[in-house]
Amino acid sequence: MSLVAARLERLPFSRFHIKLLFMGGLGFVFEAIDVAIIAFILPVVRTKWHLTSFETGLLGSSTYVGFLVGALFAGLLGDRFGRRVVMMWALTFFCVLTLVSAFVDNWHMFAVLRAVAGIGMGAEGAIIAPFLVEFVSNRYRGSFTGALAGFFSFGFVAAALIGYFMIPAAPDGWRYALVVVSIPVTVLLWWRRSLHESPRWLEMRGRQAEADAVVDEIERQIERTGVVLPPVPRVEGAGLALQPRNSFFGNLKALWQPPLARTTLMTWCLWLSVTFCSYAFFVWIPGLLVQHGMTVTKSFSVSILIYLAQIPGYYSAAFFCERVGRKATIVGYMALTCLSGIWLASAGSDFAIVLASIAMSFSMNGVNAGEYAYTPEVFPTHLRATGMGTASAFGRIGAICSPMLVGYVYPIWGFAGVFGMTTVILVVGALAVVVLGVSTAGKTLEEITADEYGSTGSGDSALKRV
């Protein structure tokens, strides 16, 4: 372990970390609002533009094409040029394009703008967790990252409230909703100007003085609150060899070299299964309720209850991430999601459908919390953003395909076909975690790298201790 890592690991949870949590969490809030608001816009624009079921699904998938591109390049750029700069520019890009999309008058241009805006939000969502986890001690890293992901739930609830109160209120209510989604992001951009670059990343790049200065400032912030910091533990042979400035595709290649290849395969399978099922459910559930016989207003009001169930789902999983470990949490909540999917597939009455949907919302987002806590931990520092970004990007393939597949499957096989399909895919993801997952609980990021991948973490000598 390096001296910078040792200084960060000894820090108690403080106001500094709470500020980090809210800075990153608000980014997830806006991503979730953007993702969820389309579920309330689709029933309106489907009628307005006379869309078929497949065209509606294609429109729902357009954002996730951008998410795939943004997540992939955010990771590659974040490991090359730094986490902070990628996060700031990604949020700016999303804000501008979302605002523009509120003023279009045909579904083709709307789909294009949603896809391009999705590049910014996909990059933002993929870089937050690997960035902020590098500031946090292993004593509360799982709970911190799970709680960070929990902000998604507030975004879904906010989108449901916007959808319920604003979209039906006027013919152009969906346009006003997009404006509301885009403008508050500028506040977060202003707030994040004070955010430091990751000291672990700076040290890995040989920028030792900058890394030390960041940690010095963090320590001063904590000490100003009256906290007396414990002494820095003695670190034998502190320091890390500098990392080579690999090309974008050099980093991507490193993920598929032993021993990291197994972890990369596991995370890609996990993200694909979870993202496919999550977006199949949350993008379509308001529309499916309408097609099942509910009015638009009743569907939107029920969706608020369904989205509210996300909050205890996320934060209960954040609790269990520290108590029973990330792998057990992920697999346990996946099992609950599968049971909920079976229930939903066989539900006949509106009441049973709503209860099963609430159960699925709770358990699915427990999986998401574990996923966000686990994925950044299993990659070494010099590949952490690339590992997280590529897993997120691969998962977006599921987000792209699922709305279109639901649009195709539902008219043929109904609820049973849709949620039977998601249950099978979740089982595959759970098996990947059980068979290929590594242990991370109670270890520092550096210890995980050393224990699971030897001293290198990438199949070469780049991470040897010095």
C-alpha positions in Angstrom: 0.0 0.0 0.0 1.3 3.5 -0.8 1.5 6.3 1.7 -1.3 8.2 0.0 -3.6 5.2 0.2 -2.6 4.7 3.9 -3.5 8.3 4.7 -6.9 8.0 3.0 -7.7 4.6 4.6 -7.2 6.0 8.1 -9.7 8.9 7.6 -12.9 8.6 9.6 -16.2 9.1 7.8 -16.7 12.9 7.9 -18.5 15.9 6.5 -16.0 15.7 3.5 -17.4 12.3 2.6 -21.0 13.4 3.0 -20.3 16.2 0.6 -18.7 13.6 -1.8 -21.8 11.4 -1.4 -24.2 14.2 -2.3 -22.0 15.5 -5.3 -21.9 12.0 -6.8 -25.4 11.2 -5.7 -27.0 14.1 -7.4 -25.4 13.0 -10.7 -27.1 9.7 -10.3 -30.4 11.5 -9.5 -30.3 13.4 -12.8 -29.3 10.2 -14.7 -32.3 8.4 -13.1 -34.7 11.3 -13.9 -33.5 11.3 -17.5 -33.9 7.5 -17.7 -37.3 7.3 -16.0 -38.9 10.4 -17.6 -39.0 8.7 -21.0 -41.3 6.1 -19.5 -43.9 8.8 -18.9 -43.2 10.6 -22.2 -43.6 7.5 -24.3 -47.4 7.0 -23.8 -47.9 10.7 -24.8 -45.7 10.9 -27.9 -46.8 7.4 -29.0 -50.3 8.9 -29.5 -49.0 12.3 -30.7 -46.7 10.8 -33.4 -48.9 7.7 -34.1 -46.0 5.3 -33.3 -46.2 1.5 -33.5 -45.3 -0.6 -30.5 -41.9 -1.4 -32.1 -41.2 2.3 -32.9 -42.1 3.2 -29.3 -39.6 0.6 -28.1 -37.0 2.0 -30.5 -37.6 5.5 -29.1 -37.2 4.2 -25.6 -33.9 2.5 -26.6 -32.4 5.6 -28.2 -31.0 7.1 -25.0 -29.2 3.8 -24.2 -27.3 3.8 -27.5 -25.7 7.1 -26.3 -25.2 5.6 -22.8 -23.2 2.7 -24.3 -20.8 5.1 -26.2 -20.5 7.5 -23.3 -19.9 4.8 -20.7 -17.2 3.1 -22.8 -15.2 6.2 -23.6 -15.7 7.7 -20.1 -13.8 4.8 -18.6 -11.0 4.9 -21.2 -10.7 8.7 -20.9 -10.9 8.6 -17.1 -8.0 6.3 -16.8 -6.0 8.3 -19.3 -6.8 12.0 -18.5 -8.4 11.9 -15.0 -11.8 11.2 -13.5 -12.8 14.8 -12.6 -12.5 16.4 -16.1 -14.5 13.6 -17.7 -17.3 13.9 -15.2 -17.6 17.7 -15.6 -17.7 17.7 -19.4 -20.1 14.8 -19.6 -22.6 16.5 -17.4 -22.4 19.7 -19.5 -22.9 17.7 -22.7 -26.0 16.0 -21.3 -27.5 19.2 -20.0 -27.3 21.1 -23.3 -28.6 18.2 -25.5 -31.5 17.4 -23.3 -32.7 21.0 -23.4 -32.5 21.0 -27.2 -34.6 17.8 -27.4 -37.5 19.5 -25.7 -38.2 21.6 -28.8 -38.3 19.0 -31.6 -41.5 18.0 -33.5 -40.8 14.5 -34.9 -39.9 11.3 -33.3 -36.8 10.6 -35.6 -35.0 13.8 -34.5 -36.2 13.3 -30.9 -34.6 9.8 -30.9 -31.3 11.2 -32.4 -31.1 13.9 -29.7 -31.9 11.5 -27.0 -29.1 9.2 -28.2 -26.6 12.0 -28.4 -27.6 13.4 -24.9 -27.2 9.9 -23.6 -23.5 10.0 -24.4 -23.0 12.6 -21.8 -25.2 10.9 -19.2 -23.6 7.5 -19.9 -20.2 9.0 -19.3 -21.3 10.7 -16.2 -22.9 7.6 -14.7 -19.9 5.4 -15.5 -17.3 7.6 -14.0 -18.9 8.6 -10.6 -18.4 5.3 -8.7 -14.8 4.5 -9.7 -13.9 8.2 -9.0 -15.4 8.6 -5.6 -14.6 5.1 -4.3 -10.9 6.1 -4.4 -11.4 8.6 -1.6 -13.1 6.2 0.8 -11.7 3.8 3.4 -12.5 0.1 3.1 -14.3 0.3 6.5 -17.3 1.9 4.9 -16.6 1.7 1.2 -19.4 -0.8 0.5 -22.0 1.2 2.4 -20.8 4.4 0.8 -21.0 3.2 -2.7 -24.3 1.4 -2.1 -25.8 4.6 -0.6 -24.3 6.6 -3.6 -26.2 4.3 -6.0 -29.3 4.7 -3.9 -29.6 8.3 -5.2 -30.9 6.6 -8.4 -34.1 5.9 -6.5 -34.8 9.5 -5.7 -34.3 10.3 -9.4 -36.9 7.7 -10.4 -39.4 9.1 -7.8 -38.8 12.6 -9.0 -39.4 11.5 -12.5 -42.6 9.8 -11.5 -43.8 13.0 -9.7 -42.9 15.1 -12.8 -44.7 12.6 -15.0 -47.8 12.6 -12.8 -48.2 16.3 -12.2 -46.7 18.0 -15.2 -47.0 15.8 -18.3 -50.8 15.3 -18.3 -51.4 18.9 -17.3 -50.9 20.3 -20.8 -50.5 19.1 -24.4 -46.8 20.1 -24.3 -46.3 18.9 -20.7 -43.7 16.4 -21.9 -41.6 19.3 -23.3 -41.8 21.2 -20.0 -40.7 18.0 -18.2 -37.5 17.8 -20.3 -36.7 21.5 -19.6 -37.1 20.8 -15.9 -34.8 17.8 -16.2 -32.0 19.7 -17.9 -31.8 23.1 -16.1 -31.1 22.0 -12.5 -28.0 20.1 -13.7 -26.2 23.5 -14.0 -26.3 23.8 -10.2 -24.4 20.5 -9.8 -21.8 21.7 -12.3 -21.2 24.8 -10.2 -20.9 22.8 -7.0 -18.5 20.3 -8.4 -15.9 23.0 -9.2 -14.5 22.4 -5.7 -14.1 18.7 -6.2 -10.5 17.3 -6.2 -9.0 14.9 -8.7 -8.5 11.3 -7.2 -5.2 11.3 -5.3 -4.8 7.6 -6.0 -5.0 8.3 -9.7 -2.6 11.2 -9.4 -0.1 9.1 -7.6 -0.4 6.3 -10.1 0.4 8.8 -12.8 3.5 10.0 -11.0 2.0 13.3 -9.9 3.0 12.8 -6.3 3.1 16.4 -5.2 -0.5 17.0 -6.5 -1.7 13.7 -4.8 -0.1 14.8 -1.5 -1.7 18.3 -1.8 -5.2 16.8 -2.3 -4.8 14.6 0.8 -3.4 17.5 2.8 -6.5 19.5 1.9 -8.9 16.7 2.8 -7.1 16.3 6.2 -7.4 20.0 6.9 -11.1 20.0 6.1 -11.7 17.1 8.5 -9.5 18.6 11.2 -11.3 21.9 11.0 -14.5 20.1 12.2 -12.6 19.3 15.5 -11.7 15.7 14.6 -8.3 14.5 15.7 -6.9 12.2 13.0 -5.1 9.1 14.0 -1.4 8.8 13.1 -0.5 7.6 9.6 0.3 3.8 9.9 3.7 2.8 9.0 3.9 1.5 5.4 6.7 -0.8 4.5 8.1 -0.2 1.0 5.5 2.5 0.4 5.0 3.6 -3.2 3.9 2.2 -6.5 5.6 1.9 -9.8 4.4 4.4 -12.4 1.8 3.2 -14.8 2.6 3.4 -18.6 0.3 5.8 -20.6 -1.4 3.0 -22.5 -3.6 3.8 -25.5 -7.3 3.6 -25.1 -7.4 0.2 -26.7 -4.3 -0.9 -24.8 -6.3 -0.5 -21.6 -9.2 -2.4 -23.1 -6.9 -5.2 -24.2 -5.5 -5.4 -20.6 -8.9 -6.2 -19.2 -9.0 -9.4 -21.2 -5.5 -10.6 -20.2 -5.2 -13.2 -17.4 -5.9 -12.9 -14.5 -8.3 -9.9 -15.1 -10.2 -11.6 -17.9 -12.3 -13.7 -15.5 -13.3 -10.6 -13.5 -14.1 -8.7 -16.8 -16.3 -11.5 -18.0 -18.1 -11.6 -14.6 -18.8 -7.9 -14.5 -19.9 -7.8 -18.1 -22.4 -10.7 -17.6 -23.6 -9.0 -14.4 -24.2 -5.6 -15.9 -25.8 -7.0 -19.0 -28.3 -9.1 -17.1 -29.2 -6.4 -14.5 -29.4 -3.5 -17.0 -31.5 -5.5 -19.4 -34.0 -6.5 -16.8 -34.0 -3.1 -15.0 -34.7 -1.1 -18.1 -37.2 -3.6 -19.5 -39.2 -3.1 -16.2 -38.8 0.6 -15.5 -39.0 2.0 -19.0 -42.1 0.0 -19.9 -44.1 -0.4 -16.6 -46.2 2.8 -16.9 -47.1 1.9 -20.6 -47.7 -1.7 -19.8 -50.1 -0.7 -17.0 -52.0 1.5 -19.5 -52.2 -1.3 -22.0 -53.4 -3.6 -19.2 -56.4 -1.4 -18.8 -55.5 1.4 -16.4 -55.9 5.1 -17.4 -52.7 7.1 -18.0 -53.3 9.1 -14.8 -53.8 6.0 -12.6 -50.8 4.3 -14.3 -48.6 7.3 -13.4 -49.9 7.4 -9.8 -49.2 3.7 -9.3 -45.8 4.2 -10.9 -44.9 6.6 -8.0 -45.6 3.8 -5.5 -43.5 1.4 -7.6 -40.6 3.8 -7.8 -40.8 4.6 -4.1 -40.0 1.0 -3.4 -36.5 1.6 -4.9 -35.4 3.6 -1.9 -35.6 0.8 0.7 -34.2 -1.5 -1.9 -31.1 0.5 -2.4 -30.4 1.3 1.2 -31.1 -2.1 2.6 -28.6 -3.5 0.1 -26.1 -0.8 1.1 -26.4 -2.1 4.7 -26.0 -5.7 3.7 -22.9 -5.0 1.5 -20.9 -4.4 4.6 -22.6 -7.1 6.8 -22.6 -10.1 4.4 -20.4 -9.0 1.5 -21.0 -7.7 -2.0 -21.3 -11.1 -3.7 -23.9 -12.5 -1.3 -25.9 -9.2 -1.4 -26.0 -9.2 -5.2 -27.0 -12.9 -5.5 -29.6 -12.6 -2.7 -31.3 -9.7 -4.2 -31.2 -11.3 -7.7 -33.0 -14.3 -6.2 -35.7 -12.0 -4.8 -36.0 -10.3 -8.2 -36.5 -13.6 -9.9 -39.3 -14.5 -7.5 -40.9 -11.1 -8.1 -40.6 -11.6 -11.8 -42.4 -15.0 -11.6 -45.1 -13.4 -9.4 -45.5 -10.6 -11.9 -45.7 -13.0 -14.9 -48.5 -14.9 -13.2 -50.4 -12.0 -11.7 -53.9 -11.5 -13.0 -55.5 -8.6 -11.1 -54.4 -5.0 -11.0 -53.8 -5.3 -7.3 -51.5 -8.3 -7.7 -49.6 -6.6 -10.6 -49.0 -3.6 -8.4 -47.8 -5.6 -5.4 -45.5 -7.7 -7.6 -44.2 -4.6 -9.3 -43.4 -3.0 -5.9 -41.5 -6.2 -4.9 -39.6 -6.2 -8.1 -38.7 -2.6 -7.8 -37.4 -3.2 -4.3 -35.3 -6.2 -5.1 -34.0 -5.0 -8.5 -32.6 -1.9 -7.0 -31.0 -3.9 -4.2 -29.1 -5.6 -7.0 -28.1 -2.3 -8.5 -26.7 -1.1 -5.2 -24.6 -4.2 -4.8 -23.4 -3.9 -8.4 -22.2 -0.3 -8.1 -20.4 -1.1 -4.8 -18.8 -4.2 -6.2 -17.6 -3.3 -9.7 -15.2 -0.5 -9.0 -13.5 -2.6 -6.3 -12.5 -5.6 -8.5 -10.3 -3.6 -10.9 -6.8 -2.1 -10.1 -6.5 1.7 -9.9 -5.0 2.2 -13.3 -7.8 0.3 -15.0 -10.7 1.0 -12.6 -12.5 3.6 -14.7 -12.0 1.5 -17.8 -13.2 -1.6 -16.1 -16.3 0.1 -14.7 -16.9 2.0 -18.0 -16.7 -1.0 -20.2 -19.0 -3.1 -17.9 -21.5 -0.3 -17.8 -21.2 0.1 -21.6 -21.7 -3.6 -22.2 -24.7 -3.5 -19.9 -26.2 -0.8 -22.1 -26.6 -3.3 -24.8 -29.3 -4.8 -22.6 -30.8 -1.4 -22.1 -30.9 -0.9 -25.9 -32.4 -4.3 -26.6 -34.8 -4.6 -23.7 -37.3 -1.8 -24.6 -37.5 -3.0 -28.2 -37.9 -6.7 -27.1 -40.6 -5.8 -24.6 -42.4 -3.9 -27.4 -42.2 -7.0 -29.5 -42.9 -9.7 -26.9 -45.7 -8.1 -24.9 -48.3 -8.1 -27.8 -47.6 -11.8 -28.3 -47.1 -13.3 -24.8 -48.2 -10.5 -22.4 -46.9 -10.1 -18.9 -45.9 -13.7 -18.6 -43.6 -13.5 -21.6 -42.0 -10.2 -20.6 -41.2 -11.2 -17.0 -40.5 -14.8 -17.8 -37.8 -13.5 -20.1 -36.3 -11.2 -17.5 -36.2 -13.9 -14.9 -34.1 -16.3 -17.1 -31.6 -13.5 -17.9 -31.2 -12.6 -14.2 -30.4 -16.3 -13.3 -27.6 -16.2 -15.9 -26.1 -13.0 -14.3 -26.4 -14.5 -10.8 -24.5 -17.6 -11.8 -21.7 -15.5 -13.3 -21.2 -13.7 -9.9 -21.3 -17.0 -8.0 -18.8 -18.8 -10.2 -16.5 -16.0 -11.4 -16.8 -13.3 -8.6 -13.9 -12.4 -6.3 -14.0 -11.5 -2.6 -13.6 -7.8 -1.7 -15.2 -7.3 1.8 -12.9 -5.9 4.4 -10.0 -5.2 2.1 -8.4 -2.0 0.8 -8.4 -1.4 -2.9 -4.7 -2.2 -3.0 -5.2 -5.4 -1.0 -7.9 -6.6 -3.4 -5.6 -6.0 -6.4 -2.7 -7.9 -4.7 -4.8 -10.8 -3.4 -6.8 -11.5 -6.5 -4.4 -10.6 -9.3 -0.9 -10.8 -7.7 1.3 -7.8 -7.8 0.3 -6.6 -11.3 -3.4 -6.7 -11.7 -3.0 -6.7 -15.5 -0.8 -9.5 -16.6 2.3 -7.3 -16.8 4.7 -5.7 -14.3 3.0 -2.3 -14.3 1.7 -2.5 -10.7 4.7 -4.0 -8.9 5.4 -2.6 -5.5 8.6 -0.7 -5.0 
